Amino acid sequence: MNTGGPAFPQPTASTLSWQGMTLRDYFAAKAMNGLLETAIDWFPTGRDADESSLEIFKDLARDSCAIADAMLKAREQ
């Protein structure tokens, strides 16, 4: 899976690895924020999530990752 590498690279003690979120995670978070901002009116209730709301959140996460994957694919061109 193409993650796009680190979004905000921070060298570790060993410069052979990096810490932080991937570019894919960053794109997915931005996509999710946009979807939540424009698509639904949602207000926290303070109640535990039920099966119905968990399915909505799973759909939101899946769609956000699909958008992130498309963004990474577009960067390859």
All heavy atoms as a GROMACS GRO file, in nm:
protein
  588
    1MET      N    1   0.085  -0.118   0.000
    1MET     CA    2   0.000   0.000   0.000
    1MET      C    3   0.089   0.125   0.000
    1MET      O    4   0.184   0.135   0.077
    1MET     CB    5  -0.089   0.000   0.124
    1MET     CG    6  -0.166   0.129   0.140
    1MET     SD    7  -0.260   0.142   0.292
    1MET     CE    8  -0.365   0.002   0.279
    2ASN      N    9   0.059   0.215  -0.089
    2ASN     CA   10   0.131   0.340  -0.097
    2ASN      C   11   0.080   0.434   0.012
    2ASN      O   12  -0.034   0.476   0.011
    2ASN     CB   13   0.111   0.404  -0.234
    2ASN     CG   14   0.182   0.538  -0.247
    2ASN    OD1   15   0.263   0.576  -0.164
    2ASN    ND2   16   0.150   0.610  -0.352
    3THR      N   17   0.168   0.466   0.109
    3THR     CA   18   0.129   0.557   0.216
    3THR      C   19   0.174   0.700   0.189
    3THR      O   20   0.138   0.791   0.262
    3THR     CB   21   0.188   0.514   0.351
    3THR    OG1   22   0.331   0.523   0.344
    3THR    CG2   23   0.144   0.373   0.387
    4GLY      N   24   0.254   0.719   0.085
    4GLY     CA   25   0.303   0.852   0.054
    4GLY      C   26   0.422   0.894   0.139
    4GLY      O   27   0.473   1.003   0.126
    5GLY      N   28   0.465   0.807   0.229
    5GLY     CA   29   0.575   0.842   0.319
    5GLY      C   30   0.526   0.929   0.433
    5GLY      O   31   0.406   0.951   0.451
    6PRO      N   32   0.618   0.981   0.513
    6PRO     CA   33   0.577   1.062   0.628
    6PRO      C   34   0.519   1.197   0.585
    6PRO      O   35   0.566   1.259   0.490
    6PRO     CB   36   0.706   1.081   0.708
    6PRO     CG   37   0.816   1.054   0.612
    6PRO     CD   38   0.762   0.964   0.505
    7ALA      N   39   0.414   1.241   0.654
    7ALA     CA   40   0.351   1.370   0.623
    7ALA      C   41   0.436   1.485   0.675
    7ALA      O   42   0.455   1.584   0.607
    7ALA     CB   43   0.211   1.376   0.682
    8PHE      N   44   0.484   1.471   0.794
    8PHE     CA   45   0.568   1.573   0.858
    8PHE      C   46   0.690   1.503   0.915
    8PHE      O   47   0.694   1.474   1.035
    8PHE     CB   48   0.490   1.646   0.968
    8PHE     CG   49   0.360   1.703   0.919
    8PHE    CD1   50   0.240   1.640   0.945
    8PHE    CD2   51   0.359   1.821   0.845
    8PHE    CE1   52   0.121   1.692   0.901
    8PHE    CE2   53   0.239   1.874   0.799
    8PHE     CZ   54   0.120   1.809   0.827
    9PRO      N   55   0.788   1.474   0.831
    9PRO     CA   56   0.900   1.391   0.875
    9PRO      C   57   0.976   1.452   0.994
    9PRO      O   58   1.006   1.570   0.995
    9PRO     CB   59   0.991   1.386   0.753
    9PRO     CG   60   0.916   1.442   0.640
    9PRO     CD   61   0.802   1.520   0.695
   10GLN      N   62   0.998   1.368   1.091
   10GLN     CA   63   1.079   1.404   1.207
   10GLN      C   64   1.182   1.293   1.223
   10GLN      O   65   1.145   1.178   1.246
   10GLN     CB   66   0.993   1.414   1.334
   10GLN     CG   67   0.890   1.523   1.330
   10GLN     CD   68   0.953   1.661   1.329
   10GLN    OE1   69   1.049   1.687   1.401
   10GLN    NE2   70   0.901   1.748   1.246
   11PRO      N   71   1.308   1.325   1.211
   11PRO     CA   72   1.408   1.219   1.223
   11PRO      C   73   1.409   1.162   1.365
   11PRO      O   74   1.386   1.234   1.462
   11PRO     CB   75   1.539   1.288   1.189
   11PRO     CG   76   1.514   1.433   1.211
   11PRO     CD   77   1.368   1.456   1.188
   12THR      N   78   1.434   1.033   1.374
   12THR     CA   79   1.450   0.968   1.504
   12THR      C   80   1.598   0.973   1.540
   12THR      O   81   1.678   1.033   1.467
   12THR     CB   82   1.400   0.823   1.499
   12THR    OG1   83   1.479   0.754   1.402
   12THR    CG2   84   1.254   0.816   1.462
   13ALA      N   85   1.634   0.911   1.650
   13ALA     CA   86   1.775   0.906   1.689
   13ALA      C   87   1.859   0.845   1.577
   13ALA      O   88   1.971   0.886   1.552
   13ALA     CB   89   1.791   0.826   1.818
   14SER      N   90   1.800   0.750   1.508
   14SER     CA   91   1.864   0.691   1.391
   14SER      C   92   1.800   0.756   1.269
   14SER      O   93   1.679   0.755   1.254
   14SER     CB   94   1.839   0.540   1.388
   14SER     OG   95   1.866   0.490   1.259
   15THR      N   96   1.878   0.814   1.182
   15THR     CA   97   1.822   0.880   1.064
   15THR      C   98   1.772   0.781   0.960
   15THR      O   99   1.732   0.820   0.852
   15THR     CB  100   1.926   0.974   1.000
   15THR    OG1  101   2.042   0.897   0.968
   15THR    CG2  102   1.962   1.087   1.093
   16LEU      N  103   1.772   0.652   0.995
   16LEU     CA  104   1.723   0.552   0.902
   16LEU      C  105   1.572   0.536   0.907
   16LEU      O  106   1.513   0.467   0.825
   16LEU     CB  107   1.789   0.416   0.931
   16LEU     CG  108   1.941   0.412   0.918
   16LEU    CD1  109   1.994   0.277   0.957
   16LEU    CD2  110   1.983   0.448   0.775
   17SER      N  111   1.507   0.600   1.005
   17SER     CA  112   1.362   0.589   1.016
   17SER      C  113   1.304   0.725   1.053
   17SER      O  114   1.374   0.815   1.096
   17SER     CB  115   1.323   0.485   1.120
   17SER     OG  116   1.367   0.525   1.248
   18TRP      N  117   1.172   0.736   1.034
   18TRP     CA  118   1.102   0.860   1.061
   18TRP      C  119   0.983   0.833   1.151
   18TRP      O  120   0.924   0.727   1.146
   18TRP     CB  121   1.053   0.922   0.930
   18TRP     CG  122   1.164   0.953   0.836
   18TRP    CD1  123   1.213   0.870   0.739
   18TRP    CD2  124   1.242   1.070   0.831
   18TRP    NE1  125   1.317   0.929   0.673
   18TRP    CE2  126   1.337   1.055   0.728
   18TRP    CE3  127   1.244   1.189   0.902
   18TRP    CZ2  128   1.430   1.151   0.696
   18TRP    CZ3  129   1.336   1.286   0.869
   18TRP    CH2  130   1.428   1.266   0.768
   19GLN      N  131   0.946   0.933   1.228
   19GLN     CA  132   0.829   0.923   1.314
   19GLN      C  133   0.716   1.004   1.253
   19GLN      O  134   0.738   1.090   1.169
   19GLN     CB  135   0.858   0.980   1.452
   19GLN     CG  136   0.963   0.906   1.530
   19GLN     CD  137   0.976   0.964   1.667
   19GLN    OE1  138   0.886   0.951   1.748
   19GLN    NE2  139   1.087   1.029   1.693
   20GLY      N  140   0.595   0.980   1.301
   20GLY     CA  141   0.482   1.063   1.260
   20GLY      C  142   0.386   0.991   1.169
   20GLY      O  143   0.407   0.878   1.127
   21MET      N  144   0.277   1.061   1.137
   21MET     CA  145   0.173   1.003   1.053
   21MET      C  146   0.218   1.000   0.907
   21MET      O  147   0.306   1.075   0.866
   21MET     CB  148   0.044   1.082   1.066
   21MET     CG  149   0.044   1.215   0.996
   21MET     SD  150  -0.116   1.295   0.985
   21MET     CE  151  -0.152   1.333   1.152
   22THR      N  152   0.154   0.912   0.832
   22THR     CA  153   0.185   0.904   0.690
   22THR      C  154   0.106   1.012   0.614
   22THR      O  155   0.008   1.066   0.666
   22THR     CB  156   0.149   0.767   0.632
   22THR    OG1  157   0.007   0.751   0.636
   22THR    CG2  158   0.217   0.655   0.708
   23LEU      N  159   0.149   1.036   0.494
   23LEU     CA  160   0.078   1.130   0.409
   23LEU      C  161  -0.063   1.079   0.382
   23LEU      O  162  -0.158   1.157   0.377
   23LEU     CB  163   0.155   1.152   0.279
   23LEU     CG  164   0.108   1.265   0.190
   23LEU    CD1  165   0.106   1.398   0.265
   23LEU    CD2  166   0.198   1.275   0.068
   24ARG      N  167  -0.079   0.947   0.369
   24ARG     CA  168  -0.212   0.889   0.348
   24ARG      C  169  -0.303   0.919   0.467
   24ARG      O  170  -0.419   0.956   0.451
   24ARG     CB  171  -0.201   0.738   0.328
   24ARG     CG  172  -0.335   0.671   0.301
   24ARG     CD  173  -0.315   0.521   0.276
   24ARG     NE  174  -0.438   0.458   0.231
   24ARG     CZ  175  -0.516   0.385   0.309
   24ARG    NH1  176  -0.485   0.366   0.436
   24ARG    NH2  177  -0.626   0.331   0.260
   25ASP      N  178  -0.251   0.903   0.588
   25ASP     CA  179  -0.329   0.934   0.708
   25ASP      C  180  -0.369   1.082   0.710
   25ASP      O  181  -0.482   1.117   0.745
   25ASP     CB  182  -0.250   0.903   0.835
   25ASP     CG  183  -0.225   0.756   0.856
   25ASP    OD1  184  -0.303   0.674   0.805
   25ASP    OD2  185  -0.127   0.723   0.926
   26TYR      N  186  -0.276   1.168   0.673
   26TYR     CA  187  -0.303   1.312   0.672
   26TYR      C  188  -0.412   1.346   0.570
   26TYR      O  189  -0.506   1.418   0.600
   26TYR     CB  190  -0.174   1.387   0.640
   26TYR     CG  191  -0.189   1.536   0.637
   26TYR    CD1  192  -0.205   1.609   0.754
   26TYR    CD2  193  -0.186   1.605   0.516
   26TYR    CE1  194  -0.218   1.747   0.750
   26TYR    CE2  195  -0.200   1.742   0.512
   26TYR     CZ  196  -0.216   1.813   0.629
   26TYR     OH  197  -0.231   1.949   0.626
   27PHE      N  198  -0.398   1.290   0.449
   27PHE     CA  199  -0.500   1.314   0.347
   27PHE      C  200  -0.637   1.261   0.391
   27PHE      O  201  -0.739   1.325   0.371
   27PHE     CB  202  -0.461   1.247   0.215
   27PHE     CG  203  -0.354   1.319   0.136
   27PHE    CD1  204  -0.292   1.255   0.030
   27PHE    CD2  205  -0.318   1.449   0.165
   27PHE    CE1  206  -0.194   1.319  -0.044
   27PHE    CE2  207  -0.220   1.514   0.091
   27PHE     CZ  208  -0.158   1.449  -0.014
   28ALA      N  209  -0.638   1.142   0.452
   28ALA     CA  210  -0.765   1.083   0.498
   28ALA      C  211  -0.828   1.170   0.606
   28ALA      O  212  -0.951   1.190   0.606
   28ALA     CB  213  -0.742   0.941   0.550
   29ALA      N  214  -0.748   1.222   0.696
   29ALA     CA  215  -0.802   1.309   0.802
   29ALA      C  216  -0.861   1.436   0.743
   29ALA      O  217  -0.969   1.482   0.786
   29ALA     CB  218  -0.692   1.342   0.903
   30LYS      N  219  -0.794   1.493   0.645
   30LYS     CA  220  -0.845   1.613   0.580
   30LYS      C  221  -0.975   1.584   0.504
   30LYS      O  222  -1.069   1.662   0.508
   30LYS     CB  223  -0.742   1.672   0.483
   30LYS     CG  224  -0.622   1.734   0.550
   30LYS     CD  225  -0.665   1.857   0.625
   30LYS     CE  226  -0.545   1.939   0.667
   30LYS     NZ  227  -0.584   2.063   0.733
   31ALA      N  228  -0.978   1.469   0.436
   31ALA     CA  229  -1.099   1.430   0.364
   31ALA      C  230  -1.214   1.409   0.461
   31ALA      O  231  -1.327   1.454   0.437
   31ALA     CB  232  -1.073   1.304   0.282
   32MET      N  233  -1.187   1.341   0.573
   32MET     CA  234  -1.291   1.315   0.672
   32MET      C  235  -1.345   1.445   0.728
   32MET      O  236  -1.466   1.462   0.744
   32MET     CB  237  -1.237   1.227   0.785
   32MET     CG  238  -1.344   1.188   0.885
   32MET     SD  239  -1.282   1.084   1.018
   32MET     CE  240  -1.239   0.935   0.929
   33ASN      N  241  -1.256   1.538   0.756
   33ASN     CA  242  -1.298   1.668   0.807
   33ASN      C  243  -1.390   1.737   0.707
   33ASN      O  244  -1.495   1.792   0.744
   33ASN     CB  245  -1.176   1.755   0.836
   33ASN     CG  246  -1.212   1.883   0.904
   33ASN    OD1  247  -1.305   1.889   0.982
   33ASN    ND2  248  -1.136   1.987   0.877
   34GLY      N  249  -1.354   1.734   0.581
   34GLY     CA  250  -1.438   1.796   0.478
   34GLY      C  251  -1.573   1.728   0.465
   34GLY      O  252  -1.676   1.795   0.452
   35LEU      N  253  -1.574   1.595   0.469
   35LEU     CA  254  -1.700   1.522   0.460
   35LEU      C  255  -1.791   1.554   0.579
   35LEU      O  256  -1.911   1.577   0.562
   35LEU     CB  257  -1.675   1.372   0.453
   35LEU     CG  258  -1.612   1.321   0.323
   35LEU    CD1  259  -1.571   1.175   0.338
   35LEU    CD2  260  -1.707   1.338   0.206
   36LEU      N  261  -1.734   1.557   0.697
   36LEU     CA  262  -1.814   1.588   0.816
   36LEU      C  263  -1.864   1.732   0.814
   36LEU      O  264  -1.975   1.759   0.857
   36LEU     CB  265  -1.732   1.564   0.943
   36LEU     CG  266  -1.714   1.419   0.984
   36LEU    CD1  267  -1.613   1.408   1.096
   36LEU    CD2  268  -1.846   1.357   1.024
   37GLU      N  269  -1.783   1.821   0.763
   37GLU     CA  270  -1.821   1.962   0.762
   37GLU      C  271  -1.935   1.991   0.665
   37GLU      O  272  -2.020   2.074   0.691
   37GLU     CB  273  -1.699   2.047   0.724
   37GLU     CG  274  -1.721   2.195   0.729
   37GLU     CD  275  -1.742   2.249   0.870
   37GLU    OE1  276  -1.687   2.191   0.964
   37GLU    OE2  277  -1.815   2.349   0.885
   38THR      N  278  -1.937   1.920   0.554
   38THR     CA  279  -2.033   1.955   0.449
   38THR      C  280  -2.150   1.859   0.434
   38THR      O  281  -2.252   1.897   0.379
   38THR     CB  282  -1.962   1.962   0.313
   38THR    OG1  283  -1.905   1.835   0.283
   38THR    CG2  284  -1.854   2.067   0.312
   39ALA      N  285  -2.135   1.735   0.484
   39ALA     CA  286  -2.235   1.634   0.449
   39ALA      C  287  -2.342   1.611   0.555
   39ALA      O  288  -2.453   1.576   0.521
   39ALA     CB  289  -2.165   1.501   0.419
   40ILE      N  290  -2.310   1.628   0.681
   40ILE     CA  291  -2.408   1.594   0.784
   40ILE      C  292  -2.408   1.697   0.895
   40ILE      O  293  -2.310   1.766   0.918
   40ILE     CB  294  -2.381   1.454   0.844
   40ILE    CG1  295  -2.243   1.450   0.911
   40ILE    CG2  296  -2.395   1.345   0.742
   40ILE    CD1  297  -2.217   1.322   0.988
   41ASP      N  298  -2.521   1.707   0.960
   41ASP     CA  299  -2.531   1.785   1.083
   41ASP      C  300  -2.523   1.686   1.198
   41ASP      O  301  -2.617   1.611   1.223
   41ASP     CB  302  -2.664   1.861   1.088
   41ASP     CG  303  -2.671   1.970   0.984
   41ASP    OD1  304  -2.566   2.030   0.956
   41ASP    OD2  305  -2.780   1.994   0.931
   42TRP      N  306  -2.410   1.683   1.265
   42TRP     CA  307  -2.388   1.588   1.372
   42TRP      C  308  -2.346   1.662   1.497
   42TRP      O  309  -2.258   1.747   1.494
   42TRP     CB  310  -2.281   1.488   1.333
   42TRP     CG  311  -2.249   1.391   1.443
   42TRP    CD1  312  -2.324   1.287   1.484
   42TRP    CD2  313  -2.132   1.390   1.524
   42TRP    NE1  314  -2.262   1.221   1.586
   42TRP    CE2  315  -2.144   1.283   1.613
   42TRP    CE3  316  -2.019   1.471   1.530
   42TRP    CZ2  317  -2.047   1.254   1.708
   42TRP    CZ3  318  -1.923   1.441   1.624
   42TRP    CH2  319  -1.938   1.333   1.711
   43PHE      N  320  -2.414   1.631   1.605
   43PHE     CA  321  -2.382   1.692   1.733
   43PHE      C  322  -2.361   1.580   1.834
   43PHE      O  323  -2.444   1.489   1.844
   43PHE     CB  324  -2.497   1.783   1.780
   43PHE     CG  325  -2.524   1.895   1.685
   43PHE    CD1  326  -2.623   1.883   1.589
   43PHE    CD2  327  -2.448   2.011   1.689
   43PHE    CE1  328  -2.649   1.986   1.500
   43PHE    CE2  329  -2.473   2.114   1.601
   43PHE     CZ  330  -2.573   2.102   1.506
   44PRO      N  331  -2.252   1.585   1.909
   44PRO     CA  332  -2.229   1.479   2.007
   44PRO      C  333  -2.340   1.475   2.111
   44PRO      O  334  -2.387   1.579   2.156
   44PRO     CB  335  -2.095   1.516   2.071
   44PRO     CG  336  -2.054   1.645   2.012
   44PRO     CD  337  -2.149   1.685   1.906
   45THR      N  338  -2.382   1.356   2.147
   45THR     CA  339  -2.490   1.340   2.244
   45THR      C  340  -2.438   1.299   2.380
   45THR      O  341  -2.510   1.307   2.478
   45THR     CB  342  -2.589   1.232   2.197
   45THR    OG1  343  -2.519   1.108   2.190
   45THR    CG2  344  -2.649   1.267   2.063
   46GLY      N  345  -2.314   1.251   2.386
   46GLY     CA  346  -2.261   1.200   2.511
   46GLY      C  347  -2.301   1.055   2.537
   46GLY      O  348  -2.260   0.996   2.636
   47ARG      N  349  -2.380   0.997   2.446
   47ARG     CA  350  -2.420   0.857   2.461
   47ARG      C  351  -2.318   0.766   2.394
   47ARG      O  352  -2.246   0.807   2.304
   47ARG     CB  353  -2.557   0.834   2.396
   47ARG     CG  354  -2.669   0.909   2.462
   47ARG     CD  355  -2.799   0.876   2.396
   47ARG     NE  356  -2.788   0.893   2.252
   47ARG     CZ  357  -2.882   0.942   2.173
   47ARG    NH1  358  -2.997   0.977   2.224
   47ARG    NH2  359  -2.865   0.955   2.045
   48ASP      N  360  -2.317   0.642   2.438
   48ASP     CA  361  -2.231   0.543   2.373
   48ASP      C  362  -2.279   0.519   2.231
   48ASP      O  363  -2.399   0.525   2.204
   48ASP     CB  364  -2.233   0.410   2.449
   48ASP     CG  365  -2.163   0.420   2.583
   48ASP    OD1  366  -2.078   0.509   2.599
   48ASP    OD2  367  -2.194   0.339   2.671
   49ALA      N  368  -2.185   0.491   2.142
   49ALA     CA  369  -2.221   0.462   2.003
   49ALA      C  370  -2.294   0.329   1.996
   49ALA      O  371  -2.258   0.234   2.064
   49ALA     CB  372  -2.095   0.458   1.918
   50ASP      N  373  -2.397   0.324   1.914
   50ASP     CA  374  -2.468   0.198   1.892
   50ASP      C  375  -2.422   0.140   1.758
   50ASP      O  376  -2.340   0.199   1.688
   50ASP     CB  377  -2.619   0.218   1.895
   50ASP     CG  378  -2.668   0.318   1.791
   50ASP    OD1  379  -2.591   0.352   1.699
   50ASP    OD2  380  -2.783   0.361   1.801
   51GLU      N  381  -2.473   0.024   1.724
   51GLU     CA  382  -2.431  -0.043   1.600
   51GLU      C  383  -2.456   0.042   1.476
   51GLU      O  384  -2.376   0.045   1.384
   51GLU     CB  385  -2.501  -0.178   1.586
   51GLU     CG  386  -2.445  -0.285   1.677
   51GLU     CD  387  -2.297  -0.311   1.652
   51GLU    OE1  388  -2.256  -0.323   1.536
   51GLU    OE2  389  -2.223  -0.319   1.751
   52SER      N  390  -2.566   0.114   1.474
   52SER     CA  391  -2.600   0.197   1.358
   52SER      C  392  -2.497   0.308   1.340
   52SER      O  393  -2.448   0.331   1.230
   52SER     CB  394  -2.740   0.255   1.376
   52SER     OG  395  -2.769   0.341   1.268
   53SER      N  396  -2.464   0.377   1.448
   53SER     CA  397  -2.368   0.487   1.436
   53SER      C  398  -2.228   0.435   1.407
   53SER      O  399  -2.152   0.499   1.335
   53SER     CB  400  -2.367   0.575   1.561
   53SER     OG  401  -2.328   0.502   1.674
   54LEU      N  402  -2.194   0.318   1.459
   54LEU     CA  403  -2.062   0.261   1.428
   54LEU      C  404  -2.050   0.230   1.280
   54LEU      O  405  -1.943   0.250   1.221
   54LEU     CB  406  -2.038   0.135   1.512
   54LEU     CG  407  -2.014   0.158   1.660
   54LEU    CD1  408  -1.999   0.025   1.733
   54LEU    CD2  409  -1.892   0.244   1.684
   55GLU      N  410  -2.156   0.183   1.217
   55GLU     CA  411  -2.152   0.156   1.074
   55GLU      C  412  -2.133   0.285   0.994
   55GLU      O  413  -2.060   0.288   0.897
   55GLU     CB  414  -2.279   0.083   1.029
   55GLU     CG  415  -2.287  -0.060   1.075
   55GLU     CD  416  -2.166  -0.143   1.032
   55GLU    OE1  417  -2.127  -0.136   0.914
   55GLU    OE2  418  -2.110  -0.214   1.118
   56ILE      N  419  -2.196   0.392   1.038
   56ILE     CA  420  -2.179   0.521   0.971
   56ILE      C  421  -2.034   0.566   0.982
   56ILE      O  422  -1.974   0.612   0.885
   56ILE     CB  423  -2.274   0.627   1.031
   56ILE    CG1  424  -2.419   0.593   0.996
   56ILE    CG2  425  -2.237   0.767   0.984
   56ILE    CD1  426  -2.521   0.676   1.070
   57PHE      N  427  -1.974   0.550   1.100
   57PHE     CA  428  -1.835   0.590   1.119
   57PHE      C  429  -1.741   0.504   1.036
   57PHE      O  430  -1.642   0.553   0.981
   57PHE     CB  431  -1.796   0.585   1.267
   57PHE     CG  432  -1.872   0.681   1.352
   57PHE    CD1  433  -1.906   0.648   1.481
   57PHE    CD2  434  -1.911   0.806   1.305
   57PHE    CE1  435  -1.976   0.736   1.563
   57PHE    CE2  436  -1.981   0.895   1.384
   57PHE     CZ  437  -2.014   0.860   1.513
   58LYS      N  438  -1.770   0.374   1.026
   58LYS     CA  439  -1.688   0.286   0.943
   58LYS      C  440  -1.696   0.328   0.797
   58LYS      O  441  -1.595   0.329   0.726
   58LYS     CB  442  -1.733   0.140   0.959
   58LYS     CG  443  -1.698   0.078   1.091
   58LYS     CD  444  -1.753  -0.063   1.099
   58LYS     CE  445  -1.741  -0.123   1.236
   58LYS     NZ  446  -1.804  -0.255   1.245
   59ASP      N  447  -1.817   0.362   0.751
   59ASP     CA  448  -1.834   0.409   0.613
   59ASP      C  449  -1.756   0.538   0.590
   59ASP      O  450  -1.690   0.555   0.488
   59ASP     CB  451  -1.981   0.433   0.581
   59ASP     CG  452  -2.062   0.306   0.572
   59ASP    OD1  453  -2.002   0.197   0.559
   59ASP    OD2  454  -2.186   0.315   0.578
   60LEU      N  455  -1.762   0.628   0.686
   60LEU     CA  456  -1.691   0.756   0.676
   60LEU      C  457  -1.541   0.733   0.668
   60LEU      O  458  -1.472   0.792   0.585
   60LEU     CB  459  -1.726   0.845   0.796
   60LEU     CG  460  -1.654   0.978   0.805
   60LEU    CD1  461  -1.688   1.068   0.687
   60LEU    CD2  462  -1.690   1.047   0.936
   61ALA      N  463  -1.490   0.645   0.753
   61ALA     CA  464  -1.346   0.615   0.752
   61ALA      C  465  -1.305   0.550   0.620
   61ALA      O  466  -1.203   0.588   0.562
   61ALA     CB  467  -1.312   0.523   0.870
   62ARG      N  468  -1.384   0.455   0.572
   62ARG     CA  469  -1.352   0.387   0.445
   62ARG      C  470  -1.351   0.487   0.329
   62ARG      O  471  -1.259   0.488   0.247
   62ARG     CB  472  -1.452   0.275   0.419
   62ARG     CG  473  -1.418   0.193   0.295
   62ARG     CD  474  -1.528   0.098   0.252
   62ARG     NE  475  -1.647   0.175   0.217
   62ARG     CZ  476  -1.764   0.166   0.281
   62ARG    NH1  477  -1.779   0.084   0.382
   62ARG    NH2  478  -1.867   0.239   0.243
   63ASP      N  479  -1.453   0.573   0.324
   63ASP     CA  480  -1.460   0.671   0.216
   63ASP      C  481  -1.346   0.772   0.224
   63ASP      O  482  -1.289   0.812   0.122
   63ASP     CB  483  -1.594   0.743   0.218
   63ASP     CG  484  -1.711   0.651   0.182
   63ASP    OD1  485  -1.686   0.539   0.133
   63ASP    OD2  486  -1.826   0.693   0.205
   64SER      N  487  -1.309   0.812   0.344
   64SER     CA  488  -1.198   0.906   0.361
   64SER      C  489  -1.067   0.845   0.314
   64SER      O  490  -0.986   0.912   0.249
   64SER     CB  491  -1.186   0.947   0.509
   64SER     OG  492  -1.302   1.014   0.550
   65CYS      N  493  -1.046   0.717   0.344
   65CYS     CA  494  -0.926   0.649   0.297
   65CYS      C  495  -0.926   0.633   0.145
   65CYS      O  496  -0.820   0.645   0.081
   65CYS     CB  497  -0.911   0.513   0.366
   65CYS     SG  498  -0.865   0.526   0.539
   66ALA      N  499  -1.042   0.610   0.087
   66ALA     CA  500  -1.052   0.600  -0.059
   66ALA      C  501  -1.015   0.734  -0.124
   66ALA      O  502  -0.946   0.737  -0.227
   66ALA     CB  503  -1.192   0.557  -0.102
   67ILE      N  504  -1.058   0.842  -0.065
   67ILE     CA  505  -1.022   0.975  -0.117
   67ILE      C  506  -0.872   0.996  -0.103
   67ILE      O  507  -0.805   1.044  -0.196
   67ILE     CB  508  -1.100   1.086  -0.043
   67ILE    CG1  509  -1.249   1.076  -0.079
   67ILE    CG2  510  -1.044   1.224  -0.076
   67ILE    CD1  511  -1.338   1.162   0.008
   68ALA      N  512  -0.814   0.957   0.011
   68ALA     CA  513  -0.670   0.971   0.032
   68ALA      C  514  -0.593   0.889  -0.072
   68ALA      O  515  -0.493   0.936  -0.128
   68ALA     CB  516  -0.633   0.926   0.173
   69ASP      N  517  -0.638   0.767  -0.099
   69ASP     CA  518  -0.572   0.682  -0.200
   69ASP      C  519  -0.577   0.749  -0.338
   69ASP      O  520  -0.480   0.746  -0.413
   69ASP     CB  521  -0.635   0.544  -0.205
   69ASP     CG  522  -0.605   0.463  -0.079
   69ASP    OD1  523  -0.508   0.495  -0.007
   69ASP    OD2  524  -0.680   0.367  -0.054
   70ALA      N  525  -0.691   0.811  -0.371
   70ALA     CA  526  -0.703   0.880  -0.500
   70ALA      C  527  -0.609   1.000  -0.505
   70ALA      O  528  -0.550   1.028  -0.610
   70ALA     CB  529  -0.847   0.924  -0.521
   71MET      N  530  -0.594   1.069  -0.393
   71MET     CA  531  -0.502   1.183  -0.390
   71MET      C  532  -0.358   1.138  -0.411
   71MET      O  533  -0.282   1.202  -0.485
   71MET     CB  534  -0.519   1.259  -0.258
   71MET     CG  535  -0.654   1.327  -0.245
   71MET     SD  536  -0.684   1.392  -0.080
   71MET     CE  537  -0.581   1.538  -0.082
   72LEU      N  538  -0.321   1.027  -0.347
   72LEU     CA  539  -0.186   0.975  -0.365
   72LEU      C  540  -0.164   0.931  -0.509
   72LEU      O  541  -0.056   0.953  -0.566
   72LEU     CB  542  -0.160   0.859  -0.269
   72LEU     CG  543  -0.145   0.898  -0.123
   72LEU    CD1  544  -0.145   0.774  -0.034
   72LEU    CD2  545  -0.019   0.979  -0.101
   73LYS      N  546  -0.265   0.868  -0.569
   73LYS     CA  547  -0.255   0.823  -0.708
   73LYS      C  548  -0.237   0.944  -0.801
   73LYS      O  549  -0.156   0.938  -0.894
   73LYS     CB  550  -0.381   0.745  -0.746
   73LYS     CG  551  -0.378   0.683  -0.880
   73LYS     CD  552  -0.292   0.561  -0.879
   73LYS     CE  553  -0.304   0.488  -1.011
   73LYS     NZ  554  -0.204   0.387  -1.027
   74ALA      N  555  -0.309   1.051  -0.774
   74ALA     CA  556  -0.297   1.170  -0.857
   74ALA      C  557  -0.158   1.232  -0.849
   74ALA      O  558  -0.108   1.289  -0.945
   74ALA     CB  559  -0.403   1.273  -0.816
   75ARG      N  560  -0.094   1.218  -0.734
   75ARG     CA  561   0.042   1.272  -0.719
   75ARG      C  562   0.145   1.196  -0.803
   75ARG      O  563   0.249   1.250  -0.835
   75ARG     CB  564   0.084   1.263  -0.572
   75ARG     CG  565   0.015   1.360  -0.482
   75ARG     CD  566   0.048   1.333  -0.336
   75ARG     NE  567   0.188   1.310  -0.312
   75ARG     CZ  568   0.274   1.398  -0.259
   75ARG    NH1  569   0.229   1.516  -0.222
   75ARG    NH2  570   0.399   1.368  -0.240
   76GLU      N  571   0.114   1.072  -0.838
   76GLU     CA  572   0.206   0.991  -0.918
   76GLU      C  573   0.211   1.035  -1.064
   76GLU      O  574   0.302   1.000  -1.136
   76GLU     CB  575   0.165   0.844  -0.910
   76GLU     CG  576   0.181   0.782  -0.774
   76GLU     CD  577   0.126   0.642  -0.766
   76GLU    OE1  578   0.077   0.589  -0.868
   76GLU    OE2  579   0.130   0.583  -0.656
   77GLN      N  580   0.111   1.109  -1.107
   77GLN     CA  581   0.102   1.145  -1.249
   77GLN      C  582   0.172   1.275  -1.279
   77GLN      O  583   0.194   1.358  -1.204
   77GLN     CB  584  -0.044   1.153  -1.291
   77GLN     CG  585  -0.111   1.020  -1.277
   77GLN     CD  586  -0.261   1.025  -1.302
   77GLN    OE1  587  -0.317   1.131  -1.327
   77GLN    NE2  588  -0.324   0.912  -1.294
   0.00000   0.00000   0.00000
